[in-house]
Amino acid sequence: MSTVIATDPGAGHLAPPAHRTITMAHGGGGRAMRDLVADLFLPAFDNPALAVLEDQAQLDPGGLAVPGARLAFTTDGFVVRPLVFPGGDIGKLAVCGTVNDLAVGGATPLALSCAVVIEEGFDLVLLAGIVASMRAAAAEAGVSIVTGDTKVVERGAADGLFITTAGVGVVAPGVALSAAAARPGDAVLVNGPLGDHGATILVARGDLALETELQSDCRPLNGLMQALLRAAPGTRCARDATRGGVAAVLNEIAGSASVGIRLVEETVPVRPAVRGVCEILGLDPLHLANEGTAVAIVPADEAGAALAAWRAHPYGAGARIIGSVAEAPRGRVTLRTSLGGERLLDLPLGDPLPRIC
Amino acid sequence: MSTVIATDPGAGHLAPPAHRTITMAHGGGGRAMRDLVADLFLPAFDNPALAVLEDQAQLDPGGLAVPGARLAFTTDGFVVRPLVFPGGDIGKLAVCGTVNDLAVGGATPLALSCAVVIEEGFDLVLLAGIVASMRAAAAEAGVSIVTGDTKVVERGAADGLFITTAGVGVVAPGVALSAAAARPGDAVLVNGPLGDHGATILVARGDLALETELQSDCRPLNGLMQALLRAAPGTRCARDATRGGVAAVLNEIAGSASVGIRLVEETVPVRPAVRGVCEILGLDPLHLANEGTAVAIVPADEAGAALAAWRAHPYGAGARIIGSVAEAPRGRVTLRTSLGGERLLDLPLGDPLPRIC
């Protein structure tokens, strides 16, 4: 937390702050910023490491002191539009995204950082809501936000609010997930329906004049990943299927391991509403972003245990085996369609939706 | 590195990329983003942890396995305008700022992350230059950039480029710097002239129609901090005097330790050109931002050794003792002026300059 100071963090509370909008002074390193941090961020993220208010958080390394343990480290920037959408907001997304990047590597999240860039004039009650949402997501994931930074830019120099989180975690000795480890015969699992986040954002932007019950799948996956690793310790790798969707992560895995990945279309779970949105726009649900959907590559002999473990978890009730790893076509992903044909499932050039996360 | 994929990172190079500007596709998670990362970021930040291209970097915990060691974690967002200025650019700033936040806590930097938000239409040659600058600063600090994220927003939704870095480091057993530890009698040290960064940015914006030889002091302070801790192991605390300047960090320390801090104006090092800029604008050099200037609070009996250690370091040649800690006035900073008077040195409401870092 760079140059963030507060003489009495305990005095803050989450009630709507007295100032109604963000001013340039809130990012200036002086009294206004100190008060913003003390009134809004510190009480929400309350934890001993953050309360120290030095330029950096200092943490007990916990499991890192165990011989053979490794430190996992990741970051993600969030620029999603709109900031609030069914099933979440940019704050929930910023916490879940970074927790999930740690989790799919087999890491137990240890702590998060949070850096915000706020546009002058931003509504402080909306900001407080987004910060409360970060707190709730962090609490669910069992992780603390221990350090942060606040920058304010002039009206027109940013689109409301951007949040960048980083996360550190501990990878236990013996856990070594890697995309390059996928082998012919392995099963390809997903923990639930694809494309909910992408389709929700699309509908939330209002360009389609559609009403759906769709919600983003935004959620922390660390519990689900721990359940997978207990049930299927031979798991090769897992990925959080965000931008570019399941197609992007499977192409990545096929490339890294120099294997083919063959999906069976009728086993790929997609909600009817997502399928409807995709049909209207000519999109493929396998290209849509997810924010709480993992893909795992599991040896065939552990696939049943993995599937059962996911189905027993609240975030894995819709888990399916959607395909398998093959020798060929090397570096490619194919989809056997319901009509019996087979087509190449390529990486999109870009996400069909900008600013999806 | 979230959903960043590259089948052949070795194929990249730092030559100006084929595309001339950033497009929305460069942030979409597909082929365009993969190519941008492979051609521009990976070769610049080249290191084994980054080359793995999983969703998170995994690192040997190094000194964290030593009993009593702690993990330091910090983040900073950078929105400086202009992006390039005498003595540095946003890339150098983003690396040095996070290295310095770790260093002033007594931590040895272990690794950095880098998340960028880029405006559509941004010049790719300029981006490559900024990335090269990050590489150079990281090399100087002896730290690797091991994970990252790339987001692109539409033209007008951001001002060119924002960079958020986070950093992890190791605090050796026995090192426990804390602002609350300052005690009456301690000396207040700075490693060189104040306000160079703030004044340089002000002049670089061109509003003053001034020409100066001023350069930002932007530089990594981890070497300087290690030298201080060796020479003066009783050091109470140190701070990187960024937004709000030396006045802000000293007010913070005075508040945390419930002590007074008394500065002697004629001992405060300020370059004539910085003093000139401040006189024109009615600013106080003690309120101007620095990006490579540390304040340290050191027990009186170690102050001589600390000063000598800093003066022997390339980034401490201009080090001075600028004041001392006193019983009173509690929580306040005062300045004895050259004319013999004494005035309160308050925290500014905000930085006099928005977007200084």
Interface residues (C-beta under 8 A of the other chain):
Chain A: M1 S2 T3 I5 T7 T23 M24 A25 H26 G27 G28 G29 G30 R31 A32 M33 R34 V52 L53 E54 D55 Q56 A57 Q58 L59 D60 P61 L64 A65 V66 P67 A69 R70 L71 A72 F73 T74 T75 D76 G77 F78 V79 G97 N100 D101 L102 V104 G105 A107 L110 A111 S113 C114 A115 V116 V117 V146 T147 G148 D149 T150 K151 V152 V153 E154 G156 A157 A158 D159 F162 T164 A166 G167 V168 G169 V171 L177 S178 A179 C237 R239 D240 T242 R243 G244 G245 A248 V249 N251 E252 G255 S256 A289 G331 L347 P348 L349 G350 D351 P352 P354 R355
Chain B: M1 S2 T3 I5 T7 T23 M24 A25 H26 G27 G28 G29 G30 R31 A32 M33 R34 V52 L53 E54 D55 Q56 A57 Q58 L59 D60 P61 L64 A65 V66 P67 A69 R70 L71 A72 F73 T74 T75 D76 G77 F78 V79 G97 N100 D101 L102 V104 G105 A107 L110 A111 S113 C114 A115 V116 V117 V146 T147 G148 D149 T150 K151 V152 V153 E154 G156 A157 A158 D159 F162 T164 A166 G167 V168 G169 V171 L177 S178 A179 C237 R239 D240 T242 R243 G244 A248 V249 N251 E252 G255 S256 A289 G331 L347 P348 L349 G350 D351 P352 P354 R355
